[in-house]
Amino acid sequence: MQTMLVLILTVVFLLVAIIAMAFKVLFVKGGKFPEGHAHDLARMSEKKRTSNNH
């Protein structure tokens, strides 16, 4: 019984977390996830960093 309760609480917690993260995308008109790529970030483009240049 206790295992089932923990499982149910875990699933509910995960659902709430997923909905909270996607709130802007789901409920705001024109909402979208922010860009997460380093080449799209202003700070990274200012530094003009490249990787593995020795």
C-alpha positions in Angstrom: 0.0 0.0 0.0 2.8 2.4 0.9 4.6 1.7 -2.3 1.5 2.5 -4.4 1.1 5.8 -2.6 4.8 6.7 -3.3 4.3 5.8 -6.9 1.1 7.9 -7.3 2.8 10.9 -5.5 5.8 10.6 -7.8 3.7 10.6 -11.0 1.6 13.6 -9.8 4.8 15.5 -8.9 6.3 14.8 -12.3 3.1 15.9 -14.1 3.0 19.1 -12.2 6.7 19.8 -12.9 6.2 19.1 -16.7 3.2 21.4 -16.9 5.0 24.1 -15.0 7.9 24.0 -17.4 5.7 24.0 -20.4 3.2 26.6 -19.1 4.4 29.4 -21.4 4.3 27.1 -24.5 0.9 25.7 -23.6 -1.1 28.7 -22.3 0.5 31.9 -23.7 -0.4 32.9 -27.2 2.8 32.7 -29.3 4.7 31.2 -26.5 7.8 29.1 -27.3 10.7 27.5 -25.5 13.8 29.8 -25.3 16.8 28.9 -27.5 19.3 26.8 -25.6 22.1 26.5 -28.1 25.3 28.2 -27.3 25.7 29.7 -30.7 22.4 31.5 -30.3 23.3 33.2 -27.1 24.5 36.8 -27.2 27.3 36.3 -24.6 28.8 33.4 -26.5 28.7 35.2 -29.9 30.5 38.2 -28.3 33.3 36.0 -27.0 33.7 34.3 -30.4 34.7 31.1 -28.6 35.6 28.0 -30.6 36.3 24.7 -29.1 39.5 22.5 -29.3 41.7 25.1 -30.8 45.2 24.4 -29.5 
